[in-house]
Amino acid sequence: TLQIDLQKVTLSRFSLTTREMLAERVAFLNQLGLAERAAPARGFPKRPSHTWNLATNYQAELRKLGERNDIIKQLYGALGHRAARLAPGIEHLTFDKPESAISSTSVRGVLIAKGALDETSDERFVVIEDAHGRSHYARIWSNQTLDTVEIGGIIEVGRAAHWRQRMAHEVIAVARSQPDGLYSTDGHRAWLQQHRNTMAAEQVHQRLQRFARPVAWLSRQSDSGIARASEAAVKVAPETLTRFISRRNRWIDIRVTAVHSLKSQISAEAYTWLDRQIIRERLTERLGKSDLIHVVAVRDAMAQRAQWLVEHGFAKPDSESQDTSKIRFEFGATEQLKRLEHKKVAEACKKRHGKSVSFLKQRDTLRGTYRGVVHLHRGMFAFLSTKDHIFLAPISREPRFEPGRAVKAQVVGRSHTKFHRVTPPSQKKTPGIER
C-alpha cells in the first residue's frame, strides 16, 4: 500500500500545486475507493490523520476511468441522448495489452455508431452490437472500407488481431514444451498431436502451413522476440514476442460483411444479406447462441424483408412452418433479384462512364486497369476497365494497390479473384545492382 502524508509533502514556492489542492485530490480518490484515511495517531483518537493509504493500482484505475470518459464523450457526439443507454454497459475491445491477450476475441455484429476520435487524428471508433445484445467499442485506423459501410451494416473487428495473439501464445507453448526451448515445425506437430488429438492429419498440416509464413516473417524482425537458431528452428523470447504482438495490435482490423444498412436491405431489389440469413435459418437445424440472427434488430429486419418478398412475388409463406414470418423463395427468385441489381449497376455505369458492364465468372481471366471497389448487396467487387468495357470481379477484401494500376485478374472462386500487377515494357528494369 502506498502512503502520502499531506503535512510532510514539500512544495516549492514556485509550484502551481497547493496543499489544499492535494487534499481535494486525495478526497476525490477516496470517493472512488482508491484512497483511505489512515488510523489516527496514538494518543490523539479524535484528531483526523493527515496520512492517506493509496491503492497500489490507483494509477491504472484512473487511466481506465479517463478512457471511459473519453468513450462517453465520443458516443454522445455520434448518438446524442441514445449514448446514455449504451454507455454504462459498453465494453472496450482492445488487443494491444498483454493482459488482454487471452480474454479478447473478435466481435461481429451490427454497426450502431462510428466517428472520429478528434479533429486532427486519423483514428476512428466504431460501436457494435453483438448477438447477445452487448455493445462493444473499438478504435481502428481510418480506411475507405469504414467510410463506405452504413450505420446498421454488419461488420467484424479484431479477427486478424485475435489470430496474432493466438499464434503467439501457441508458438510460446510449443517452445516451452521442447527440451531445447526452440520452436520448429516438427515440434509443433508433436505438440498438436498431444494437446489437439482430435484434429485430423489434414487439419494439422493446414495449421502448420498457416504458422510457417508468420513465424518466418517474425524471425526477420530484430525486435520480435523470435530469432533464427538453425535452418528449421527458431529461438523464442516469450515476453518480447508478447510485447511485439501487442504493439502490432494497436490498430484493430475491420472486415465488412454487409455494407448496406438493415433498413436499406428491407426493400432493396437485390439479393441481400438478409435474404441469405432467411435461407440459412430455414436450412440450418440449430443456430449457435452467438449467431447474428438472434440480434433483435436483425430479426425485425428479416421479418419485414420476408413480408416485402411475399408482397412482390419473390417468395411465399412456408406452409410447413407454424411461424407466419417463415417464407420459401420462389424458383429462380434469388437469380432474378441478382439480375435486378446488375441491371441497376449497368444503367448507372452507362450513364456515368458511357461503357457497358459485365460480371466476371469463375475461371474468367482479364487484363485491365483497376479503378477501385464497388459494394453491392450480393458482395464486394473490384472495378476493372478496358478501352470500351467495364468488368466487375468478385473479391472478399480490397486489393493492396492503388487505383490506376494495370493488372491481370483471374477469378478463382465465388468471391475470390487473384490479381497480378502488369508492368509496362517501358517501366521494366534491366538486371543490375543499381536501385
N, C-alpha and C positions, 0 to 999 in steps of 0.2 A: 504494500500500500504506500502511495506517495503522500507526503505531508507538506503543508505550507503553513507557516506562522506569519500572520499578517503584520504583527508587531515587529518582527525581526527582518522583514523584507527591506532591503536597502534600495532607495530610489534616488537617482541623480536629480539635482535641481533643474537640469535641462530636460528631463524626461517629461513626455506628454501624459504619462500614466500616473495617476494619483492613488493613494492608499484607499480612498473612497471608491474609486473605480474598480480596484481589485476586490474589495469587499462585495460590491454589487455583482461582479462576475462570479465569485465563488457562491453567492446566494442563488444565482441563476443555475449553476451546476448542481446545487443542492436540490432545486426544483426538478431537475432532470434525473435525479437519483445517481449522479456521478460524483457527488461530494457529500461528506458527512462531518458535522462538527465533532471534534474530539471531546472526551470527558473533561470536566472542569479540573483545574489544578488542585492538588491535595491541600486541604485546609481552607479552600475557598469554594465550597459547593454551590453557592448562589451566583458566583461571578462567571459569566459565559466565557468559554475558552476562545482564544484567538487562533487556535490551531485547527486546521481542517484536513481531513483524510480524503484524498482523491482516488477514484477508481483507477486501477492500473491501465485500463483500456479506454480512458476518457477521451483521448485524442482520436482514436479510431471511431468512437461513437459520435463525436462531434462532426467528423468528416461525413459519416453516414447521414447525419441529420442535415448537414449542408447540402449534400447531393439530393436528398429527398425534397428539400425546399426548392431547389432548382427545378426538379421534375414537376412539382406542383405549379410553379410559375409557367413553365412551358406548356403544361396541359391547359391551364386557363387561357393562354394565348391561342391555342388551337381549338379548344372545345367550349370555352366560355363557362357557363354555370354547370354544364354537364361534368366538368372536371371534379366538382365536389363529391360526386357519387363514385368516381373511379379512384381518386387519389388515395383513400385510406387502405384499399386492398391491392394496390398495384405492386407488381414485382419487377425489380430491376434486373434485367438479364445481362450478365457480364461474363466474359471469358478471359479477362486479362489479369486475374488474380489467382495465384497458385492455390489458395484455399478453396476456390470455387471450381476447381478442375473436375471434381467428381460429381458435384451436385448439378452443375449447369448442363442443360440439354437444349437441343434446337427446339424452336417453337413454331408451330404452323397454325394459322388462324385468319380471322377477318381483320383487315386493317381498319381501325376506327379513328386514328389520328396520325398526322405526320407534320413535320415542320423543321425549321432551322433552330439550332441552339442559340445563336445570336446573329447579329447583322454582319459580322466580319468573318465568321468561321465557315468552313465548308462541311462541318459536321451537321448531320441531321438526326432527328429522332423519330421513331415510329412507336405506336401503341397497338398491340394486337390482342384480340380476344380469342382464347383457345376453346377447345371443345368442352372444357369443364366450366366455362364462364369466367375464368380468371383473366385479368388484364396484365399484359407484360409490356414493359418499357425497355427499349434498346436504342443505343446510339450507333449509327452507321455513317460511313463516308458517303458524301453526295455522289450520286451517279444517275445516268439517264433512265435506268430502269425504275428507280424510285420516283423520279419526276413523272414517269408515264402512268404508273399504277394509280387508280382512282380510290378514294375513300370508299370502303365497302368491298374492295378487291380481296383476293386470297393470296397471302404471301407466307414465306418461311424464312426465318432468320436463324443464323448460327449453325447451320449444318456443317459447313467446312470447318468452322472453329471447333465445334464439338468433336469432329473427326480427328483434328490435330491433337486435341487433348487425349482422346482415347488411344491414338497411335503412340504418343509419348509415354503414357502410362504402361502400355503393353511392351514397348521397347525396353523400358526400365525393368519391368518384371522379368522379361526374358534374360536380360543381362545379369540380374541378381540370382537367377536360378542356375547359372552356369558356374562351374568351378573356377574358371579363369576370369569371370566377370565381364566377358565380351559378348556382344550381340552378333549373331550370324544367322543366316537362313536355316541352316541345319538345326541350330539350337532353338530357333523359333518354331520349327516343325515339331521338334520333340516336346516343346512347351505346350503347343496346341494339342498334341496327342494326349498329354497328361491332364490339362485343365479344360480343354474343349473336346472331350472324347466323343461328343455326339455329332461333330462335324464330319461330313463325308470327305473322301480324299480329294474330290474336285473342289470342294469349298475351301479346304486347307490350301490347295495350290493357288486358288484365286486370291486368298487372303495374303499369302506370301508375295504374290506378284504386286498386290496393292501396296505393300510396305516397301518393296525394293527401291522404287524411284525416290520417294521422300527421304528414306534413310541415306541413300547415296547423295542426295542434294544436301542434306544436313551435314554430312561428313565433309563437304567442301566449304562450309561456313566456319569461320575461325572462332566465333563466339557461341556456337550452337550447343556445345557440350558433347558432341559426337565427333570422334577423331578416328581416322583410319589406322587400324592396328596391323592389318595384313590385307591380302587381296580379297579375302572372303569374310572378314570380321572387323568390327569397329569397337572402340572403347567408349563407354557411356558414363558421363558425369551427371547423375540424376538431378541435382539442384540446378546446375547450369542449364540443362535441357528444359526443365520446367519453367525457368525464368525466360528463356528464349521463346518458348511457345506462348507464354503469357504476353510477351511484347508483340508477337505476331498477331495475337487475337485482340489487340487494342481496337481494331476496326472489324466489326462483325459483318459477315457476308449476308446477302439477301437474295432469295430466289422467288420469282413471281409465278404463282400457279394460275391466277386469273387476274388480268389487268383491269377488266371492266367490273364495275360495282355490281353487287347483287341486285340493286334496284334497276339498273340498266339492262340486266340479263332477263328480267321477268318478261318483257315484251319485245325482245330482240328477235328479228328474223334471221336467226343464225343458230348453229349447233353450239350451245353454250356449255359452260362448266356446270351449270345447274342441271342441264339435260343429262350430262354424264353421271351426275350423282343420282338422279332419278332412276337411271338404268342400273347403276351399280347397287343401289339399295334393293331393287327387285331381284337381282341375280345373286346377291350375297346372302348366305344363310344367317350369318351372325356378324354384326359390326362391332369393332372394338370400342371401348369406352372413350378413347381419345379421337375417334373419328369426327371429322368436322360436320358430318350430317347431324350430330347431336346439338350443335350450336343453335340457339333459339332463332337468331336472325336467318340462318341458313334454312332451317325447317320452314319458317314462314315464307321465305322467298321460293322454296321448292313447291310449296302448296299453291302459291299464286302463279308460278310458272306452269304447273300442271293444269290449272284452270284455263290459262291462256292457250296452251297447246290444244286442249279439247275444244275450246270455242273456235279455233281457227282450223280445225280438221287435221291436225298433225298427230293426234292421239285420241284414245277413247278410254273410258273408265275401265279399270281392271275388274272383270266380273268374278274372278277367283278370290278377291280380297274383300273383307268387310269394311276396310278403310276406304271411304269415298274419295280421299285425296290420291289414292294409288291409281296409276294410269299405265296403259300399254301403248307404245308408239305404233302408228300405222306402218304398214310395209313401205319401206323406202322413204320414210319421213325424215330421218336424220340426213340422208343424202340430199333431199330436197332443201332442207334448211342450210346445208353447206353451200348448195348452188345459189341460194338467195343471197348469202353473204358474199360469195365470189362475184356475183353479178354487180352488187353494190360497189365492191372494191374496183372492179373493172371500169365501171362508169366514172368513178372518182379519178382513177389514173388517166383515163382517156381525156377527161376534161382538163386535168392539170398538166399532164405531160404530152398528150397527143399520141400516146402509144397504147397498143393492146397489151393485155396481161394474160399470162399463163402460169399455172401452178406446176412446179416440178414434182414428179412422182419418183418412187423408189427405183434406183439404178440409173436415173437420168444424170447426164453429165453436161456441164455448160461452162463456157468461158465468157466472162463478162466483167462489169465493174460493180463493186459492192457500194451501195448507196445508203445503207442503214438497215434498221429493223422496223418491221410492221407488226403490230399486235392486233390479232383478230380474236374473235370469240373461240374459235377452234384451236388456237395456238399461236406461237410466235414464228415469224417468217423473216428470212433475210431478203432484202430488196436488191435484186440484181438487174442491171440494164445492159442492153446491147444497142446497136445503132438504131434499130427500128422496133424494138420489143422490150417488154418488161417481164421478168420472171420472179416468182416467189418460191423460195426454198425453205422447207420446214427445218427449224432449229429448236434446241432446248435451252440454249444460252447464247448471249451475244458474242459474236466473233471478236477476237482480240486484235483487231487492227482498225484503222481509221477509215471512214467512208472515202471513196475515190480510189481505192486500191483495186488493181486488176487481179482477178482471182479465177481459179478453176474450181467449180463446185461439183461435188458428186454426192447425190442423195443415197445414203446407206441404210436408212431406217425410216420409220413412220414420222419421227420427229427429230431426225439427226442428219446433218449434212457435213461432209468433210470439205474443208477449204484448203487450197494450196495457192500461195502467192505466186503471181506470174510477173517476172521481171522483164521489162522490155529489153531487146538486144542492145540498145544504146546505153543502158544502165549496168550491164553486166561487167564485172571487174575482171581484169586479167590476173592470172596467178602471180603472187609475189608477196613479199613481207611488208610492203608499204600499205598503210591504212590512213 
